[in-house]
Amino acid sequence: MNPELDDLRRVVDAADAALMDAMAQRLAAVRAIAEWKRAHAVGAVDRAREDALRQRWAERAAAAGVPAPMAAAVLGAVLDGCRAEVARLVDG
């Protein structure tokens, strides 16, 4: 075992935990939005909002030094999962 490598891996593990916590927080908010949309008969998908979100992610990724393809892939997976959850809750 290498203590320096172990320390670096602990940083990665902490970042992974933070990502999971952030996804759980995001999903809770998305579920609340879905409930509001269902109560107000609003469609599940808002393409303009998604486009704006993609733009913000691209800007933040560039500022943070995260490769654009990586950020786009993560956001795509997040949006796919959230869209599915909203559709399940709004459209049944």
Phi, psi and chi 1 to 4 in degrees:
 res  aa     phi    psi   chi1   chi2   chi3   chi4
   1 MET       -  147.1  -69.1  -92.8  179.0      -
   2 ASN  -117.8  114.8 -178.0  -53.3      -      -
   3 PRO   -58.0  -38.2  -21.2   29.9      -      -
   4 GLU   -65.3  -44.2 -176.5  179.2    1.0      -
   5 LEU   -65.2  -39.9 -178.2   57.6      -      -
   6 ASP   -60.5  -42.1  -68.9  -18.3      -      -
   7 ASP   -62.0  -43.8  -71.9  -15.4      -      -
   8 LEU   -63.6  -39.4  -66.8  169.7      -      -
   9 ARG   -67.3  -32.5  -73.5 -177.6  172.3  156.0
  10 ARG   -65.3  -35.4  -82.8 -169.1  -79.2  -78.7
  11 VAL   -63.3  -44.2  171.6      -      -      -
  12 VAL   -61.9  -44.7  168.9      -      -      -
  13 ASP   -60.6  -40.5  -68.2  -14.7      -      -
  14 ALA   -66.3  -39.7      -      -      -      -
  15 ALA   -64.7  -39.9      -      -      -      -
  16 ASP   -62.3  -41.9  -71.8  -14.5      -      -
  17 ALA   -63.6  -40.9      -      -      -      -
  18 ALA   -64.2  -39.4      -      -      -      -
  19 LEU   -62.1  -44.0  -77.2  170.0      -      -
  20 MET   -64.7  -41.9 -169.7   59.3   62.1      -
  21 ASP   -61.7  -41.8  -68.9  -14.5      -      -
  22 ALA   -65.2  -39.6      -      -      -      -
  23 MET   -65.2  -39.7  -74.9 -166.2  -47.6      -
  24 ALA   -64.5  -41.2      -      -      -      -
  25 GLN   -64.4  -43.2 -178.8 -179.2    8.5      -
  26 ARG   -63.2  -44.2 -172.1 -176.9 -156.2  -73.7
  27 LEU   -63.9  -38.0 -169.5   53.8      -      -
  28 ALA   -61.9  -42.6      -      -      -      -
  29 ALA   -66.4  -40.7      -      -      -      -
  30 VAL   -62.5  -40.1  164.4      -      -      -
  31 ARG   -63.8  -39.9  -73.4  176.1  175.3  145.0
  32 ALA   -64.2  -40.6      -      -      -      -
  33 ILE   -62.8  -42.0  -70.1  167.3      -      -
  34 ALA   -61.2  -41.3      -      -      -      -
  35 GLU   -62.9  -41.6  -67.0  -63.0  -33.2      -
  36 TRP   -63.6  -44.4 -174.8   93.9      -      -
  37 LYS   -61.9  -41.1  -74.1 -178.0  173.3 -174.5
  38 ARG   -64.7  -43.2 -174.8  174.6   60.1 -164.6
  39 ALA   -66.0  -27.8      -      -      -      -
  40 HIS  -108.5   11.9  -66.1   87.2      -      -
  41 ALA    53.2   47.2      -      -      -      -
  42 VAL  -105.1  139.7  175.0      -      -      -
  43 GLY   -59.0  155.7      -      -      -      -
  44 ALA   -70.1  -36.5      -      -      -      -
  45 VAL  -108.0  134.6  177.2      -      -      -
  46 ASP  -121.9   92.7 -177.0  -18.1      -      -
  47 ARG   -62.3  -37.3  -65.2  -67.7  178.4 -164.5
  48 ALA   -62.7  -41.8      -      -      -      -
  49 ARG   -62.9  -43.0  165.7  102.0  173.5  123.0
  50 GLU   -63.5  -40.8  -72.6 -175.1   10.2      -
  51 ASP   -61.7  -44.3  -70.0  -15.7      -      -
  52 ALA   -63.7  -38.9      -      -      -      -
  53 LEU   -63.9  -43.5 -176.2   58.4      -      -
  54 ARG   -59.1  -42.5  -78.3 -172.5 -173.6   87.0
  55 GLN   -63.0  -45.5 -178.8   61.4   36.0      -
  56 ARG   -61.2  -42.1  -80.4 -162.9  -44.4  -83.8
  57 TRP   -63.0  -42.4  -93.0   61.4      -      -
  58 ALA   -61.0  -43.3      -      -      -      -
  59 GLU   -65.2  -45.0  -69.1  166.3    3.2      -
  60 ARG   -66.7  -39.0  -73.4 -177.8  178.8 -176.7
  61 ALA   -61.2  -45.6      -      -      -      -
  62 ALA   -61.3  -43.8      -      -      -      -
  63 ALA   -65.9  -32.1      -      -      -      -
  64 ALA   -91.2   -5.0      -      -      -      -
  65 GLY    77.9   21.3      -      -      -      -
  66 VAL   -90.3  129.2  174.1      -      -      -
  67 PRO   -57.1  134.6  -23.8   33.5      -      -
  68 ALA   -54.7  -43.8      -      -      -      -
  69 PRO   -61.9  -35.4  -22.7   33.5      -      -
  70 MET   -65.9  -48.7 -179.0 -179.6 -178.9      -
  71 ALA   -61.4  -42.7      -      -      -      -
  72 ALA   -64.6  -39.1      -      -      -      -
  73 ALA   -66.2  -43.0      -      -      -      -
  74 VAL   -64.5  -47.4  169.6      -      -      -
  75 LEU   -61.8  -41.2  178.9   58.9      -      -
  76 GLY   -58.1  -44.3      -      -      -      -
  77 ALA   -65.6  -41.3      -      -      -      -
  78 VAL   -62.7  -47.2  168.3      -      -      -
  79 LEU   -64.3  -40.6  -71.7  177.3      -      -
  80 ASP   -58.8  -47.0  -73.0  -12.1      -      -
  81 GLY   -65.2  -42.1      -      -      -      -
  82 CYS   -69.9  -39.2  -71.7      -      -      -
  83 ARG   -59.7  -42.8 -102.1 -168.9 -116.4  108.8
  84 ALA   -63.1  -41.6      -      -      -      -
  85 GLU   -66.7  -43.7 -175.5   67.8    3.4      -
  86 VAL   -63.4  -45.3  169.7      -      -      -
  87 ALA   -60.2  -40.9      -      -      -      -
  88 ARG   -61.3  -42.7 -178.1 -176.8   72.1   79.8
  89 LEU   -80.3  -34.8  -66.8  170.0      -      -
  90 VAL   -85.1  -47.6  171.7      -      -      -
  91 ASP   -94.6   -9.6  -59.5  -29.5      -      -
  92 GLY    78.6      -      -      -      -      -
